[in-house]
Amino acid sequence: MSLPKSVTPPHGFQFQVPEGRPFRLVSVETELDGDGGWVADRFFRHRIVAMPGVQQYGYHPGGKHKCLTYIKRDGSVTGGEFVFDRIDLTDADTAKGMLKAHDILRSAEKEGLIQYNPNCGGHIHMCARGYGFYDLLRLIINFGYLEEVIYRLAGAGKTYGHRTLYRGYDAANHGGGYSDPVVKGPFGEIGEAYASITGMKRMSGLNTTIYAANWCQRGTCAVEPVGQNMRHMGAGQDLKNCNCPHEKHTIEWRVWNAQGNPRILYAWLAVMQAMHAYAWRPEGDPSYKAYEMQDPLPWTWRPYSRVTAGIKHAIQERVEWMFSELPLTPEEKDALRYTFMRTPLKAFGKDWLKRRSELPYKPPPFPNVYKPEYVRKVQSPLDEPDNDPAPPEPRRRTIREQQQWLNMANAADVWRPPRERPFADLRAVPIPADIRWEPEPGGEDEPF
């Protein structure tokens, strides 16, 4: 099965690099219900994952693994969570892998093996390297200005729209929800703004807790104190010029639904790249610490048919602003038009959206400078599945896995190393029964 042309993203999912907008690394997390093991095994045959089957929750293949994604268990869903880990979609092999992965996911969804239900979310992490607190503040202000529109956009392709509108969602996560609205201004002085933004809950539509948890580790970077950090009860740091290696330094967009249309995902990623670039300013420029409040349009938390005429007019103004002001290429604007047509905002008219999507590219206010700490080289997927795949090569534990296993050892009187899923569980793949993952002699599976 191949993807229909109508859902295939521009350039086969490969992003271009327009003027002033380098591509920031992203990690795309997609939750699903159903038989995640079937999808993982197919991914394994196409060299999209390194291990067959659904792995345990704390699994990570390592910082420099060559496969596009991995799948792990998640307590909120039955199928698991696919993590497309720190990918650069300007790379041809990475884009080809994303296209092949979504081809397999679409086949599984069509056959009823997996489902993207309202309990399944889509979480996308944007690399925050070189992104200062004042950049984040402008991003939060712009997110609040567009919040109603973003939530409508995040529900594209679903009859009920955004998953917060689904009956029973208010009881999810013990009543805490999974994608709550962000904090709104006016923030007053910068200390108040810092405390408000770093104090947002992890389940916010734009999660800043990971960003706020990072600190300059070497102490030699030219970082400036800013505001009051609500978690550390001390002055925070503006990490604009911090070059320290961080295990996880991202801004997480938790607002998206889980869905399997790659053209919609492409539009979401384009909007994120454009909004991050629009808010960025160079350090040392007088405009870096300047920010201008915009009238927020909070998420109404109700079906579009029940919002007032005034709200609908405000939504239309903001949709027009997105097409005219954000640094989106013509191909990205067309994908955004396609996505809006799969939301209630199609009420603005097909011709109206098409005219806006034909507007030329407008560069961000300042040419962005971005240098990631490390870019993984993703191997190209196989066009045809390997029906007799070789067992994966053994690997060393990650630091996270070591700590989890040590915690297990401390919590149990008698502890033995956990075993990975045996390869014999692979469906329809003839693998000798004597192939098993066994610990090394001496009782330890791998040395720390």
URZINOR-V509673 format. One record per run of one state. SS is the DSSP state (helix for helix, strand for strand, loop for the rest). FROM is the first residue (numbers start at 0). TO is the last residue. If there is no record, write none. Layout:
# URZINOR-V509673
ss;from;to
SS;FROM;TO
SS;FROM;TO
This chain:
# URZINOR-V509673
ss;from;to
loop;0;3
helix;4;6
loop;7;8
helix;9;12
loop;13;24
strand;25;33
loop;34;34
helix;35;44
loop;45;53
strand;54;54
loop;55;67
strand;68;71
loop;72;78
strand;79;86
loop;87;90
helix;91;109
loop;110;112
strand;113;114
loop;115;119
strand;120;126
loop;127;131
helix;132;153
loop;154;161
helix;162;164
loop;165;167
helix;168;174
loop;175;178
strand;179;179
loop;180;188
helix;189;197
loop;198;202
strand;203;203
loop;204;204
strand;205;206
loop;207;207
helix;208;211
loop;212;222
strand;223;228
loop;229;232
strand;233;237
helix;238;240
loop;241;248
strand;249;256
loop;257;260
helix;261;278
loop;279;302
helix;303;305
loop;306;307
helix;308;324
loop;325;328
helix;329;339
loop;340;342
helix;343;347
loop;348;348
helix;349;356
loop;357;397
helix;398;410
loop;411;421
helix;422;424
loop;425;447
